[in-house]
Amino acid sequence: MKLPTTERRGAGTTGRKLAEEGAARLAAIVEFSDDAIIGKNLDGIVTSWNAGAEKIFGYTAPEMVGQPILKLIPRERQHEEEEILTKIRRGESVRHFDTVRQRKDGATLEVSVTVSPIKDATGRIIGVSKIARDISERSLAAKTLRETKERMRLATEATAVGLWEWNLATNEVRWDAQMFRIYGIVPTPDGLVKYDVWRNAVLPEDISRQEEILQETIRQLGRSSREFRILRHSDGECRHIQAVDRVSLNRQGQADWLVGTNLDITERKRMELALQESEERFRTMANSMSQLAWIARADGFIFWYNRRWYEYTGTTPEQMEGWGWQSVHHPEMLPKVMAEWQAAIDSGEPFDMEFPLRGADGKFRNFLTRGLPLKDATGRVVQWFGTNTDVDELKQVEEKVRRLNAELEQRVAERTAQLEAANKELEAFSYSVSHDLRAPLRAVNGFAGMVLAEFGAHMPEAGKHYLERIQKGGVQMGVLIDDLLAFSRLGRQSVAWQTVDVGKLVQAAWEELKPQRESREIELRTGDLPKCQGDLALLKQVWINLLSNAVKYTQGRTLAVIEIGCTHEPGEDVYFVRDNGAGFDMRFVHKLFSVFQRLHRNDEFEGTGVGLAIVQRIIHRHGGRVWAQAELDRGATFYFTLEPTKLS
C-alpha cells in the first residue's frame, strides 16, 4: 500500500534535513578539529582549509585556498607530493606518513599525514582529502627517550654496571649487554634469558641466601643490596658481584617488576683482601716494634696504639681513646706539646718533638716523638702515623759526651798553646842554628879562599885539591841549610787560597830557571793546563822544583824533552811533568820524597834531597797527592793532584 503523497513528501524532507544536519555536524567537526584537514584537487591545488590547518601552518583559508599545496612543502621534499598524488590517482590512500612541512613563518615542523581520494557517486576520483597532525612534540619526546636510553647505555658501559629486569607476572627476565659481558654469556637478540641462567651461575653456597633476599625484597615492596659469587660461563672464573634490587609497582600498588643492577667487584675484593693482609702485616710489625706507635685521624684523634704503648704506660685502650694520651704527659710540658701537635694538624706538616712520658712505674723517661701525615692523591691528610722512641739513655750519653767534649776542647786549647810555644821556640832555634852554622861556614870558606889565593902557587897539588873540596863542601852545606830552613817553614806557613792560572804560573817558573838551562838544547812541550785553586807562591815552588829536576836529570841528553800537561780523571785533574832523562829504579821510589834521600850519587847529579820533599809537603797542604813513575835511563814522570773540592 502506498502512503499518501503528503506523507511521502514529509519523509523526504526529514531525510534531507537529517542529511543536512549530519553534514553540518561533520563540517563543524572538520572546522574545529585540532588536526589540519585540507581538501585539494588532483593537481595539488588547495580547495578547503580548516581552522586546524590555520593553527598548525599559520596560513588563513583565504591565503591558501586556490594555492598549490607545495607552498607548505620544503624544496627538498617536494617530490613527496607527486608520489602521493600518483597513489591517489590509482585510488590508493597514504596513511600515517611522517614527514616535514613548513609554516608561514618559515619554521619547519614534523607532521603525520593521512591522504585519501575523494570519489563522486559514480566512484570517480574528483579530489583529495588530507589530514595532517603536528607530531613535533611527540617526535621530540621520542628523540629524548632515545637519547636518554643511549645515555643510559653509555653510562652503564662506562661504569661496567649491568641492568636487568624481571617481570614477576610472566617470569620473563631481560638483560642488557653489560649483564651478558659480566656473566660471560653470548647475548640473545632480544636480551631475554631464563631465570635459571642466573641461578645456575651463582655458587651453590650463595644461591639460597640470594633467593631469600630477593623474595623478601618482593614481599616488602622495597629495595635490597647484596653480594654473591658467580662462575663466569666463558672461562669458569669465580667473580664477586654486587647487586642492587628495587621493586616496581603497578597502579594497584602491587609488585609488578623487580629491576636491578649487577657490578663486578672482583678487583675491589682483591684489593680489599690485599689491604686487609697489608694491615695485618703492619699491625704485626708495629706490635713487634720496640718503639711506642700510634695512629690518629686527620683531626688528631688517636684511635690505635701498639702493644708496646700499653706495656710502657700501663694503660688500657679505653683509657687512651681519643685524647686520653694527655694523662701520661708531664703537666709542665703538656701545653707546649698540645700547641705543637695542633700546629702540625693545621699545617699538615710532620710533627717532631722531644718530651717525657710517664711509665707504668710512675717515672718519666724522655721520648723523641715523630708523627708523619699520610696523604691522599690530592694532598689531603687522611691519617697520622706516629712513633715514640725512648731516648732517655741517649740523653744521658749525650750529656756525658758534652762534658767530655768540653774537657777535650780545654785540653786542645792547652795543647794548642803548648804547640804554638813549641813552634815559636823551634822557629827561634831554626834561625839561631842558621846563624850559628853560617858564621863558621863563612869563616871556613873565607880562609880556604884566602889560602888558595895567597899560597896556592907554592902549595902542592894535593893541598890545593883538599882546600877546594873544603870550599865546595862549605857551599853545599850552605845550600843544605837554606833548603832545610825552607822545608821547616812550610809547616808553619798558611795557605792563601785563590784561583791560579796554571799556564801562566808554569811560564813564570820556566823563566826563573833560565840560568840553569843556558847553553842547553831543551824542548818544552806544554799541553792544556786548567786553572786550579791554591796558594800562588807555594804552587810556583812546586813547578820550579819539578821543572828544575827535569832540567837537571836530562843533562846527559843531546836533546832534552820536557813535557807538561794535565789529564782529567773522575773528580780531579792530574797535572804531570815528564822528561826523557836518567830516570830511576822504581824499587826505591818510596825514598823519593823523603828529606835528604837521593837516588843518584852526588858526583852524577848535584842536590840536597830536599826539593821533592818540599813538593810533597806543599801538595799535601793543598789536600792532594804526588807520585812518580820512571825507568832507568828512560826518563821519569811526576804526577800531582790538588784537593778535588778546591778545583775550579
C-alpha positions as CSV (number, residue, x, y, z in Angstrom):
1,M,0.0,0.0,0.0
2,K,1.3,3.4,-1.0
3,L,1.5,6.2,1.5
4,P,-0.2,9.5,0.8
5,T,1.7,12.0,-1.1
6,T,1.9,14.3,1.8
7,E,3.4,11.6,3.9
8,R,5.9,10.7,1.3
9,R,6.9,14.3,1.0
10,G,7.3,14.5,4.7
11,A,9.6,11.5,4.8
12,G,11.8,13.0,2.0
13,T,12.0,16.3,3.9
14,T,13.1,14.6,7.1
15,G,15.8,12.6,5.3
16,R,17.2,15.8,3.7
17,K,17.0,17.5,7.0
18,L,18.9,14.7,8.7
19,A,21.5,14.7,5.9
20,E,21.9,18.5,6.2
21,E,22.2,18.2,10.0
22,G,24.8,15.4,9.6
23,A,26.7,17.5,7.0
24,A,26.6,20.5,9.4
25,R,27.9,18.4,12.3
26,L,30.6,17.0,10.0
27,A,31.6,20.4,8.9
28,A,31.7,21.6,12.5
29,I,34.0,18.7,13.4
30,V,36.2,19.4,10.4
31,E,36.3,23.1,11.2
32,F,37.1,22.9,14.8
33,S,39.4,19.9,14.7
34,D,43.0,20.4,16.1
35,D,44.3,18.5,13.1
36,A,44.8,20.2,9.7
37,I,42.0,18.9,7.4
38,I,42.7,20.1,3.9
39,G,41.0,19.5,0.6
40,K,42.8,19.7,-2.7
41,N,42.2,18.7,-6.3
42,L,44.2,16.2,-8.3
43,D,46.6,18.9,-9.4
44,G,47.5,19.7,-5.7
45,I,45.6,23.0,-5.5
46,V,44.0,23.6,-2.1
47,T,40.2,23.7,-2.2
48,S,39.4,23.8,1.5
49,W,41.3,24.8,4.7
50,N,40.0,24.4,8.3
51,A,40.9,26.2,11.5
52,G,43.3,23.4,12.5
53,A,45.3,23.9,9.3
54,E,45.5,27.6,10.1
55,K,46.6,26.9,13.6
56,I,49.3,24.4,12.5
57,F,50.7,26.1,9.4
58,G,49.9,29.8,10.2
59,Y,48.1,30.5,6.9
60,T,44.4,31.6,6.8
61,A,41.9,29.9,4.5
62,P,41.9,32.9,2.0
63,E,45.7,32.7,1.9
64,M,45.8,29.0,1.0
65,V,42.6,28.2,-1.0
66,G,43.5,28.2,-4.6
67,Q,47.2,27.9,-3.8
68,P,49.4,24.8,-4.6
69,I,49.9,22.6,-1.5
70,L,53.7,22.8,-2.5
71,K,53.7,26.0,-0.6
72,L,53.8,24.0,2.6
73,I,56.4,21.6,1.5
74,P,60.2,22.3,1.8
75,R,62.1,22.2,-1.5
76,E,64.0,19.1,-0.7
77,R,60.7,17.2,0.0
78,Q,58.5,18.4,-2.9
79,H,58.9,15.1,-4.7
80,E,56.7,13.6,-2.0
81,E,53.6,15.5,-3.3
82,E,53.9,13.9,-6.8
83,E,54.4,10.5,-5.3
84,I,51.3,10.9,-3.1
85,L,49.1,12.2,-6.0
86,T,50.2,9.3,-8.1
87,K,48.9,6.9,-5.5
88,I,45.7,8.9,-5.1
89,R,45.0,8.7,-8.8
90,R,45.3,5.0,-8.6
91,G,42.7,5.0,-5.8
92,E,45.2,4.3,-3.0
93,S,45.4,6.0,0.3
94,V,48.5,7.1,2.2
95,R,48.2,6.6,6.0
96,H,50.3,8.0,8.8
97,F,53.1,9.2,6.6
98,D,55.6,11.1,8.9
99,T,57.3,14.0,7.1
100,V,58.3,17.6,7.5
101,R,56.3,20.7,6.4
102,Q,56.9,24.4,6.5
103,R,54.9,27.1,8.4
104,K,54.2,30.5,7.2
105,D,56.9,31.9,9.4
106,G,59.5,29.7,7.8
107,A,59.8,27.3,10.7
108,T,59.7,23.6,10.0
109,L,57.6,21.1,11.9
110,E,57.1,17.3,11.9
111,V,53.7,16.1,10.8
112,S,52.0,12.8,10.4
113,V,49.9,12.8,7.1
114,T,47.0,10.7,6.0
115,V,45.8,11.3,2.4
116,S,42.7,9.7,0.9
117,P,41.0,10.1,-2.5
118,I,37.5,11.8,-2.7
119,K,35.1,10.0,-5.1
120,D,31.7,11.0,-6.5
121,A,28.6,8.9,-6.6
122,T,29.9,7.0,-9.7
123,G,33.2,6.2,-7.9
124,R,35.2,8.6,-10.0
125,I,38.1,10.3,-8.1
126,I,37.4,14.0,-8.0
127,G,39.7,15.3,-5.3
128,V,41.9,14.6,-2.3
129,S,41.3,14.7,1.4
130,K,44.4,15.3,3.6
131,I,44.7,15.2,7.3
132,A,47.9,16.5,8.9
133,R,48.7,16.2,12.6
134,D,51.6,18.1,14.3
135,I,53.8,15.4,15.9
136,S,56.7,17.7,16.7
137,E,56.2,17.2,20.5
138,R,55.8,13.5,20.0
139,S,58.9,13.3,17.9
140,L,60.8,15.4,20.4
141,A,59.7,13.1,23.2
142,A,60.6,10.1,21.2
143,K,64.0,11.6,20.4
144,T,64.5,12.5,24.1
145,L,63.6,9.0,25.1
146,R,66.1,7.5,22.5
147,E,68.8,9.9,23.7
148,T,68.0,9.0,27.3
149,K,68.3,5.3,26.6
150,E,71.5,5.8,24.7
151,R,73.0,7.9,27.6
152,M,71.9,5.2,30.0
153,R,73.5,2.6,27.8
154,L,76.8,4.5,27.6
155,A,76.7,5.2,31.3
156,T,76.2,1.6,32.2
157,E,79.0,0.6,29.8
158,A,81.3,3.3,31.2
159,T,80.6,2.2,34.8
160,A,80.5,-1.5,33.9
161,V,77.1,-1.8,35.6
162,G,74.7,-4.4,34.2
163,L,71.0,-3.7,34.1
164,W,68.3,-6.4,34.4
165,E,64.5,-6.5,34.9
166,W,62.3,-9.4,36.0
167,N,58.6,-9.4,35.1
168,L,57.0,-11.1,38.1
169,A,53.8,-11.9,36.3
170,T,55.3,-13.7,33.3
171,N,58.6,-14.7,34.9
172,E,60.4,-13.1,31.9
173,V,63.9,-11.8,32.6
174,R,65.7,-9.3,30.4
175,W,69.4,-8.4,30.5
176,D,71.3,-5.5,28.9
177,A,74.6,-6.1,27.0
178,Q,76.7,-5.4,30.1
179,M,75.0,-8.2,32.0
180,F,75.9,-10.7,29.3
181,R,79.5,-9.5,29.5
182,I,79.7,-9.8,33.3
183,Y,78.4,-13.4,33.2
184,G,80.4,-14.4,30.1
185,I,77.4,-15.4,28.1
186,V,76.7,-14.7,24.4
187,P,73.9,-12.1,24.2
188,T,70.4,-13.1,22.9
189,P,68.9,-11.0,20.2
190,D,66.1,-9.6,22.4
191,G,68.0,-9.7,25.7
192,L,65.7,-12.3,27.2
193,V,67.2,-15.0,29.4
194,K,65.7,-17.7,31.6
195,Y,65.8,-17.2,35.4
196,D,67.8,-20.4,35.7
197,V,70.7,-18.8,33.7
198,W,71.4,-16.5,36.6
199,R,70.6,-19.2,39.2
200,N,73.0,-21.7,37.7
201,A,75.8,-19.2,37.6
202,V,75.7,-18.4,41.3
203,L,77.9,-20.5,43.5
204,P,75.7,-23.2,45.2
205,E,76.7,-22.0,48.7
206,D,75.5,-18.5,47.9
207,I,72.2,-19.2,45.9
208,S,69.9,-20.0,48.8
209,R,70.7,-16.8,50.7
210,Q,70.3,-14.7,47.4
211,E,66.9,-16.1,46.7
212,E,65.8,-15.4,50.2
213,I,66.8,-11.8,49.9
214,L,65.0,-11.4,46.5
215,Q,61.8,-12.9,47.9
216,E,62.0,-10.7,51.0
217,T,62.5,-7.7,48.8
218,I,59.4,-8.5,46.8
219,R,57.3,-9.1,49.9
220,Q,58.5,-5.8,51.4
221,L,58.0,-4.0,48.1
222,G,61.3,-2.4,48.8
223,R,65.0,-2.3,48.0
224,S,67.9,-4.6,48.7
225,S,71.7,-4.6,48.3
226,R,73.6,-7.9,48.3
227,E,76.9,-9.6,47.3
228,F,77.4,-13.0,45.8
229,R,79.8,-15.0,43.7
230,I,79.4,-16.5,40.3
231,L,81.3,-18.8,38.0
232,R,81.6,-17.0,34.7
233,H,80.4,-19.1,31.8
234,S,83.1,-18.2,29.3
235,D,86.1,-19.1,31.4
236,G,84.8,-20.6,34.7
237,E,86.5,-17.9,36.7
238,C,85.0,-17.0,40.1
239,R,83.8,-13.4,40.2
240,H,82.3,-11.3,43.0
241,I,79.1,-9.4,42.2
242,Q,77.4,-6.5,43.9
243,A,73.7,-6.3,43.2
244,V,71.1,-3.7,44.0
245,D,67.4,-4.5,43.5
246,R,64.2,-2.5,43.6
247,V,60.5,-3.4,43.2
248,S,58.5,-1.6,40.6
249,L,54.8,-1.3,41.5
250,N,51.7,-1.2,39.2
251,R,48.8,1.1,39.5
252,Q,47.2,-1.1,42.1
253,G,50.4,-0.9,44.3
254,Q,51.3,-4.5,43.7
255,A,54.8,-5.8,42.8
256,D,54.9,-5.7,39.0
257,W,58.6,-5.8,38.1
258,L,61.9,-6.4,40.0
259,V,64.6,-4.3,38.5
260,G,68.3,-4.1,39.5
261,T,71.9,-3.8,38.7
262,N,75.0,-6.1,38.8
263,L,78.5,-4.8,39.2
264,D,81.6,-7.0,39.0
265,I,83.6,-6.1,42.2
266,T,86.2,-8.8,41.9
267,E,89.1,-6.5,41.6
268,R,87.9,-4.4,44.5
269,K,87.5,-7.5,46.6
270,R,91.1,-8.5,45.8
271,M,92.3,-5.0,46.7
272,E,90.3,-5.2,50.0
273,L,91.8,-8.5,50.8
274,A,95.3,-7.3,49.9
275,L,94.7,-4.2,52.1
276,Q,93.5,-6.3,54.9
277,E,96.5,-8.5,54.7
278,S,98.7,-5.4,54.5
279,E,97.1,-4.0,57.6
280,E,97.6,-7.3,59.4
281,R,101.2,-7.3,58.5
282,F,101.5,-3.7,59.5
283,R,99.9,-4.3,62.9
284,T,102.1,-7.3,63.4
285,M,105.2,-5.3,62.6
286,A,104.0,-2.3,64.7
287,N,103.2,-4.6,67.7
288,S,106.7,-6.1,67.5
289,M,108.5,-2.7,67.5
290,S,110.5,-1.6,70.5
291,Q,109.1,1.9,69.9
292,L,105.7,3.1,71.1
293,A,103.5,3.6,68.0
294,W,100.1,5.1,67.3
295,I,97.6,6.1,64.5
296,A,95.4,9.2,64.6
297,R,92.6,10.6,62.4
298,A,93.3,13.7,60.3
299,D,91.9,15.8,63.2
300,G,94.4,14.3,65.7
301,F,92.1,11.9,67.4
302,I,94.2,8.8,68.2
303,F,92.3,5.6,67.7
304,W,95.1,2.9,67.8
305,Y,98.2,2.2,69.8
306,N,100.6,-0.7,69.5
307,R,101.2,-3.3,72.3
308,R,104.4,-1.6,73.4
309,W,102.5,1.6,74.3
310,Y,100.2,-0.2,76.7
311,E,103.1,-2.1,78.2
312,Y,105.1,1.0,78.9
313,T,102.3,3.3,80.1
314,G,100.4,0.6,81.9
315,T,97.1,1.9,80.4
316,T,94.1,0.3,78.7
317,P,92.6,1.1,75.2
318,E,89.5,2.6,77.0
319,Q,91.8,5.0,79.0
320,M,93.7,6.1,75.9
321,E,90.9,6.5,73.3
322,G,90.9,9.9,71.6
323,W,92.8,12.4,73.7
324,G,93.4,10.2,76.7
325,W,97.2,10.2,76.0
326,Q,97.4,13.5,77.8
327,S,97.3,11.7,81.1
328,V,100.8,10.2,80.6
329,H,102.4,13.5,79.8
330,H,104.3,15.7,82.2
331,P,101.9,18.5,83.3
332,E,104.6,21.2,82.7
333,M,105.3,20.1,79.1
334,L,101.7,19.3,78.1
335,P,100.7,22.8,76.9
336,K,103.7,23.0,74.6
337,V,103.0,19.5,73.3
338,M,99.4,20.4,72.6
339,A,100.4,23.6,70.8
340,E,103.0,21.9,68.6
341,W,100.6,19.0,67.8
342,Q,97.8,21.3,66.9
343,A,100.1,23.3,64.7
344,A,101.1,20.2,62.8
345,I,97.5,19.2,62.4
346,D,96.6,22.6,61.0
347,S,99.6,22.7,58.6
348,G,99.7,19.1,57.6
349,E,103.5,19.1,58.2
350,P,105.3,16.3,60.2
351,F,105.3,16.6,64.0
352,D,108.7,16.2,65.6
353,M,109.2,16.9,69.3
354,E,111.0,15.5,72.4
355,F,109.2,15.3,75.7
356,P,108.9,13.0,78.8
357,L,106.2,10.2,79.1
358,R,105.3,8.6,82.4
359,G,105.7,4.8,82.5
360,A,103.7,2.2,84.4
361,D,106.2,2.6,87.3
362,G,105.3,6.3,87.6
363,K,108.7,7.5,86.4
364,F,109.2,9.8,83.4
365,R,111.5,9.0,80.6
366,N,112.5,11.2,77.6
367,F,111.0,10.2,74.2
368,L,111.6,11.5,70.7
369,T,108.2,11.6,69.0
370,R,107.6,11.8,65.3
371,G,104.2,12.0,63.6
372,L,104.0,11.6,59.8
373,P,100.9,12.7,57.8
374,L,99.5,10.1,55.4
375,K,98.0,12.0,52.5
376,D,95.7,11.0,49.6
377,A,96.3,11.8,45.9
378,T,95.1,15.3,46.4
379,G,97.5,16.1,49.2
380,R,94.8,16.0,51.9
381,V,95.8,14.4,55.2
382,V,93.8,11.3,55.9
383,Q,95.7,9.8,58.9
384,W,98.8,10.3,61.1
385,F,101.3,7.6,62.0
386,G,103.5,8.3,64.9
387,T,106.3,6.7,67.0
388,N,107.7,7.5,70.4
389,T,111.4,6.5,70.7
390,D,112.9,6.1,74.2
391,V,116.0,8.4,74.1
392,D,116.4,8.7,77.9
393,E,119.7,6.7,77.9
394,L,120.8,8.6,74.8
395,K,120.2,11.9,76.5
396,Q,122.4,10.7,79.4
397,V,125.1,9.6,76.9
398,E,124.8,13.0,75.1
399,E,125.3,14.8,78.4
400,K,128.5,12.7,79.1
401,V,129.7,13.4,75.5
402,R,129.0,17.1,76.0
403,R,131.1,17.1,79.2
404,L,133.8,15.1,77.5
405,N,133.8,17.5,74.6
406,A,134.1,20.4,76.9
407,E,137.1,18.7,78.6
408,L,138.6,17.9,75.2
409,E,138.2,21.4,74.0
410,Q,140.1,22.6,77.1
411,R,142.8,20.1,76.5
412,V,143.1,21.0,72.8
413,A,143.3,24.7,73.8
414,E,146.1,23.8,76.2
415,R,147.9,21.6,73.7
416,T,147.5,24.3,71.0
417,A,149.1,26.9,73.3
418,Q,151.9,24.4,74.1
419,L,152.3,23.7,70.3
420,E,152.4,27.4,69.5
421,A,155.0,27.9,72.1
422,A,157.0,25.0,70.8
423,N,156.7,26.3,67.2
424,K,158.0,29.7,68.3
425,E,160.9,28.0,70.1
426,L,161.5,25.9,67.0
427,E,161.5,28.9,64.8
428,A,163.9,30.7,67.1
429,F,166.0,27.6,67.2
430,S,166.0,27.4,63.4
431,Y,167.1,30.9,63.0
432,S,169.7,30.5,65.7
433,V,171.0,27.3,64.1
434,S,171.1,29.0,60.7
435,H,173.1,32.0,62.1
436,D,175.4,29.8,64.2
437,L,176.1,27.4,61.3
438,R,176.5,30.1,58.7
439,A,179.2,32.0,60.7
440,P,181.8,29.2,60.9
441,L,180.9,28.2,57.3
442,R,181.7,31.7,56.1
443,A,185.0,31.6,58.1
444,V,185.9,28.2,56.6
445,N,185.1,29.2,53.1
446,G,186.8,32.6,53.5
447,F,190.0,31.3,55.0
448,A,190.1,28.4,52.4
449,G,189.8,31.0,49.6
450,M,192.5,33.2,51.2
451,V,194.9,30.3,51.5
452,L,194.3,29.4,47.9
453,A,194.7,33.0,46.7
454,E,197.9,33.8,48.7
455,F,199.7,30.4,48.9
456,G,198.2,28.4,46.1
457,A,201.2,28.9,43.8
458,H,203.5,27.5,46.4
459,M,201.3,24.6,47.5
460,P,201.4,21.1,46.2
461,E,198.5,20.0,44.1
462,A,197.2,17.7,46.8
463,G,196.9,20.6,49.2
464,K,195.1,22.8,46.7
465,H,192.7,19.9,46.0
466,Y,191.8,19.5,49.7
467,L,191.2,23.2,50.1
468,E,188.9,23.3,47.0
469,R,187.0,20.3,48.4
470,I,186.7,22.2,51.8
471,Q,185.4,25.2,49.9
472,K,182.9,23.2,47.8
473,G,181.6,21.4,50.9
474,G,181.0,24.7,52.7
475,V,179.0,26.0,49.7
476,Q,177.0,22.7,49.7
477,M,176.5,23.0,53.4
478,G,175.1,26.5,53.0
479,V,172.6,25.3,50.3
480,L,171.6,22.4,52.6
481,I,170.9,24.8,55.5
482,D,168.8,27.0,53.2
483,D,166.8,24.1,51.9
484,L,166.3,22.7,55.4
485,L,165.0,26.1,56.7
486,A,162.7,26.4,53.7
487,F,161.3,22.9,54.4
488,S,160.7,23.6,58.1
489,R,158.9,26.9,57.3
490,L,156.3,25.1,55.1
491,G,154.8,23.5,58.2
492,R,154.0,26.9,59.7
493,Q,153.0,28.8,56.5
494,S,149.2,29.2,55.9
495,V,147.7,28.5,52.5
496,A,146.3,31.6,50.8
497,W,143.6,30.2,48.5
498,Q,142.9,31.8,45.2
499,T,142.3,31.0,41.6
500,V,145.6,30.2,39.9
501,D,146.2,30.3,36.1
502,V,148.4,27.3,35.9
503,G,149.6,28.1,32.3
504,K,151.0,31.5,33.3
505,L,152.4,30.0,36.5
506,V,154.4,27.4,34.6
507,Q,155.7,30.1,32.2
508,A,156.9,32.2,35.2
509,A,158.6,29.1,36.8
510,W,160.4,28.3,33.5
511,E,161.7,31.8,33.2
512,E,163.2,31.6,36.6
513,L,165.1,28.5,35.6
514,K,166.7,30.3,32.6
515,P,170.2,30.4,34.2
516,Q,170.1,26.7,34.9
517,R,169.2,25.8,31.3
518,E,171.6,28.2,29.5
519,S,173.7,26.5,26.8
520,R,171.3,23.6,26.9
521,E,169.1,22.4,24.0
522,I,165.7,21.7,25.7
523,E,162.4,21.3,24.0
524,L,159.5,22.2,26.3
525,R,156.1,20.8,25.3
526,T,153.1,22.3,27.1
527,G,149.6,20.9,26.9
528,D,146.3,22.2,28.2
529,L,146.6,23.3,31.9
530,P,143.3,24.1,33.5
531,K,143.1,26.6,36.3
532,C,143.1,25.5,39.9
533,Q,142.5,26.8,43.5
534,G,145.6,27.1,45.7
535,D,148.4,29.3,47.1
536,L,150.1,31.0,44.2
537,A,153.6,31.2,45.8
538,L,153.6,27.6,47.1
539,L,152.4,26.2,43.8
540,K,155.0,28.2,42.0
541,Q,157.6,26.5,44.2
542,V,156.2,23.1,43.2
543,W,156.6,23.8,39.5
544,I,160.1,25.3,39.9
545,N,161.3,22.2,41.8
546,L,159.7,19.7,39.4
547,L,161.0,21.6,36.3
548,S,164.4,22.1,37.9
549,N,164.6,18.3,38.5
550,A,163.7,17.6,34.9
551,V,166.3,20.1,33.6
552,K,169.0,18.6,35.9
553,Y,168.3,14.9,35.2
554,T,168.3,15.4,31.3
555,Q,171.9,16.8,31.3
556,G,173.2,13.7,29.5
557,R,170.7,14.1,26.6
558,T,171.7,15.8,23.4
559,L,168.1,17.0,23.0
560,A,166.3,17.2,26.3
561,V,162.5,16.9,26.1
562,I,160.3,18.1,28.9
563,E,156.5,17.6,28.6
564,I,154.0,19.4,30.8
565,G,150.2,18.6,30.8
566,C,147.1,17.5,32.6
567,T,144.7,14.6,32.4
568,H,141.1,14.7,33.6
569,E,140.2,11.8,35.9
570,P,136.8,11.4,37.7
571,G,136.5,14.1,40.3
572,E,140.0,15.5,39.8
573,D,142.6,17.0,37.5
574,V,146.1,15.2,37.4
575,Y,149.0,17.5,36.4
576,F,152.3,16.0,35.3
577,V,155.9,16.8,34.3
578,R,157.6,14.2,32.1
579,D,161.2,14.1,30.9
580,N,163.5,11.8,28.8
581,G,166.3,12.0,31.4
582,A,168.1,9.5,33.6
583,G,165.0,8.1,35.4
584,F,165.4,5.9,38.4
585,D,164.9,2.4,39.8
586,M,161.2,2.0,40.9
587,R,162.3,-0.3,43.7
588,F,163.5,2.8,45.6
589,V,160.5,5.0,44.7
590,H,159.4,5.0,48.4
591,K,162.6,7.1,49.3
592,L,161.9,9.7,46.6
593,F,160.0,12.3,48.6
594,S,161.9,11.8,51.9
595,V,164.3,14.6,53.2
596,F,167.9,14.0,52.4
597,Q,167.1,10.8,50.4
598,R,168.6,10.8,46.9
599,L,168.5,8.0,44.3
600,H,171.7,9.2,42.4
601,R,175.2,9.8,43.6
602,N,176.3,13.4,44.1
603,D,179.0,13.1,41.5
604,E,176.3,12.2,39.0
605,F,173.8,14.9,39.8
606,E,174.2,17.6,42.5
607,G,171.4,18.1,45.1
608,T,170.5,18.1,48.7
609,G,167.5,15.7,48.6
610,V,165.1,18.3,49.9
611,G,163.4,19.6,46.7
612,L,161.0,16.7,46.2
613,A,160.2,16.6,50.0
614,I,159.2,20.3,49.7
615,V,157.0,19.4,46.7
616,Q,155.2,16.7,48.7
617,R,154.6,18.9,51.7
618,I,153.1,21.7,49.5
619,I,150.8,19.2,47.7
620,H,149.7,17.7,51.0
621,R,148.9,21.2,52.3
622,H,146.7,21.5,49.3
623,G,144.9,18.2,50.1
624,G,146.3,16.5,47.0
625,R,148.6,13.6,46.1
626,V,152.0,13.3,44.4
627,W,153.7,10.3,42.9
628,A,156.2,9.3,40.2
629,Q,156.9,6.6,37.6
630,A,160.2,6.0,35.9
631,E,162.6,3.6,34.2
632,L,166.4,3.8,34.5
633,D,167.8,5.8,31.6
634,R,164.3,6.2,30.1
635,G,163.1,9.2,31.9
636,A,160.6,9.9,34.7
637,T,157.1,11.4,35.1
638,F,156.0,13.2,38.3
639,Y,152.2,13.5,38.9
640,F,150.2,15.5,41.4
641,T,146.6,16.4,42.2
642,L,145.0,19.1,44.3
643,E,142.0,18.8,46.7
644,P,139.0,18.0,44.5
645,T,136.7,20.4,46.3
646,K,139.1,23.2,45.5
647,L,139.2,22.6,41.8
648,S,137.8,25.3,39.7
